[in-house]
Every structure is written in C-alpha cells, then in structure tokens.
Amino acid sequence: MARTTVRLTFRGDSRNDPIIYRLGQDYKVVTNIRRADVGNDTGWVELDLDGDAAEVDRALEYCRSRGIGVDKLEHP
C-alpha cells in the first residue's frame, strides 16, 4: 500500500459535494485530511490517500471528472 498526498481545489458547486466521503466509499483508498481551508467561493484540502497506486489514480480521476483541481504534493 502506498501513500499519495494531494491538494484538491474546489470551486463553485463542487465545494458542496461529499467528495472525500465518495473516495472512501467508492474506491479502495483510506483518506486522511491534513489541512483544509474553505471560503465562500473556493476551497482546498490537503489529503493523504493510502491504497494501491491504480486505485488512487482512479480516485483522483474521479475528482478531475467532477471539476476538482488535483495537485500531487511531495510527501514530507
């Protein structure tokens, strides 16, 4: 199992979608919120995703398909 750390950036209506819940339910990944900030129009979350690389990639593709920005971060 590998860990991938990402920053998800939300704009508009995607701020209200239960994305992190969906990742844990629909994909074989474990999520851990490291930091987050949500404003009126935008928001972001730094998130660890633990799971097989292929499953993490599927989960991140789902985020992109929902209009969420995905940036992989260096793991500290």
DOSEDO-456278 format. One record per residue: residue in one letter; x, y, z of N, C-alpha, C in turn. Coordinates in steps of 0.02 Angstrom, whole numbers, padded with zeros to 5 digits, always signed. Layout:
<atoms>
AXYZXYZXYZ;...
</atoms>
This chain:
<atoms>
M+00043-00059+00000+00000+00000+00000+00045+00062+00000;A+00029+00109-00043+00068+00170-00049+00028+00230-00025;R+00062+00282-00006+00030+00344+00015+00043+00398-00037;T-00009+00432-00057-00005+00489-00102-00036+00548-00067;T-00001+00604-00067-00027+00666-00038-00046+00713-00094;V-00106+00740-00091-00131+00784-00143-00163+00846-00114;R-00168+00897-00155-00208+00956-00138-00266+00956-00188;L-00326+00953-00162-00386+00958-00203-00412+01029-00197;T-00426+01061-00253-00450+01130-00254-00522+01129-00281;F-00567+01157-00242-00638+01158-00258-00659+01228-00278;R-00702+01232-00328-00730+01296-00350-00804+01287-00361;G-00842+01338-00347-00914+01337-00361-00950+01281-00325;D-00993+01247-00362-01037+01196-00333-01000+01136-00306;S-00939+01123-00331-00903+01064-00308-00885+01068-00234;R-00886+01130-00205-00872+01138-00134-00922+01100-00090;N-00982+01090-00116-01035+01059-00076-01042+00984-00088;D-01004+00957-00136-01007+00885-00150-00969+00846-00096;P-00995+00788-00076-00961+00747-00025-00904+00706-00056;I-00855+00740-00084-00802+00707-00122-00761+00659-00079;I-00740+00682-00020-00697+00639+00022-00735+00577+00044;Y-00798+00585+00060-00840+00528+00077-00843+00479+00018;R-00855+00505-00043-00858+00464-00103-00793+00426-00114;L-00736+00458-00103-00672+00424-00113-00666+00363-00068;G-00686+00370-00006-00682+00315+00041-00733+00260+00028;Q-00791+00278+00000-00844+00230-00012-00836+00193-00079;D-00818+00230-00131-00819+00203-00198-00752+00177-00222;Y-00698+00194-00188-00631+00173-00208-00597+00141-00148;K-00551+00097-00161-00516+00063-00107-00457+00105-00083;V-00474+00163-00055-00423+00208-00027-00446+00230+00043;V-00397+00244+00084-00409+00271+00151-00387+00344+00148;T-00430+00389+00171-00415+00460+00168-00397+00487+00237;N-00353+00537+00237-00333+00572+00297-00325+00645+00280;I-00366+00688+00309-00362+00760+00296-00305+00788+00337;R-00258+00821+00303-00200+00851+00336-00213+00925+00352;R-00239+00961+00304-00257+01032+00313-00312+01049+00264;A-00349+01103+00278-00402+01123+00233-00419+01196+00246;D-00448+01228+00195-00473+01296+00201-00530+01303+00151;V-00587+01326+00176-00646+01334+00133-00672+01404+00141;G-00681+01438+00084-00709+01506+00084-00778+01505+00052;N-00802+01564+00035-00868+01569+00005-00872+01539-00065;D-00820+01550-00105-00821+01528-00175-00772+01472-00191;T-00720+01465-00151-00669+01414-00165-00648+01380-00100;G-00612+01326-00108-00585+01291-00050-00533+01241-00073;W-00493+01218-00026-00443+01167-00041-00435+01122+00019;V-00409+01063+00006-00394+01015+00059-00331+00978+00040;E-00285+00971+00088-00227+00927+00079-00246+00860+00110;L-00238+00808+00070-00266+00744+00087-00215+00689+00073;D-00207+00643+00121-00168+00582+00109-00217+00530+00083;L-00196+00495+00032-00234+00438+00006-00190+00376+00012;D-00211+00327+00050-00175+00264+00057-00212+00210+00018;G-00175+00174-00024-00204+00120-00063-00159+00102-00121;D-00180+00053-00159-00142+00033-00218-00139+00092-00267;A-00083+00099-00302-00073+00155-00347-00128+00160-00399;A-00149+00104-00426-00202+00105-00478-00268+00131-00449;E-00283+00112-00388-00345+00133-00357-00342+00208-00339;V-00285+00231-00316-00276+00302-00302-00285+00342-00367;D-00255+00318-00421-00263+00352-00486-00336+00355-00507;R-00372+00301-00498-00444+00301-00514-00482+00353-00472;A-00466+00356-00408-00499+00404-00364-00484+00476-00385;L-00421+00490-00403-00403+00557-00424-00435+00575-00491;E-00442+00526-00535-00476+00539-00599-00549+00556-00587;Y-00580+00524-00538-00648+00541-00519-00652+00615-00498;C-00604+00637-00457-00603+00707-00436-00598+00753-00496;R-00553+00738-00541-00545+00780-00601-00610+00782-00642;S-00644+00725-00646-00707+00722-00685-00761+00765-00654;R-00755+00780-00589-00803+00823-00554-00782+00896-00555;G-00727+00913-00591-00705+00982-00597-00661+01005-00539;I-00634+00958-00502-00592+00974-00445-00519+00974-00467;G-00481+01026-00449-00411+01028-00465-00373+00978-00422;V-00326+00942-00452-00287+00891-00416-00213+00907-00427;D-00177+00918-00372-00105+00928-00373-00073+00880-00325;K-00029+00837-00351+00008+00791-00308+00062+00830-00272;L+00070+00817-00208+00120+00851-00166+00174+00802-00147;E+00232+00829-00133+00287+00787-00108+00268+00764-00038;H+00280+00701-00024+00265+00675+00043+00320+00697+00091;P+00301+00728+00147+00352+00753+00195+00392+00698+00227;
</atoms>
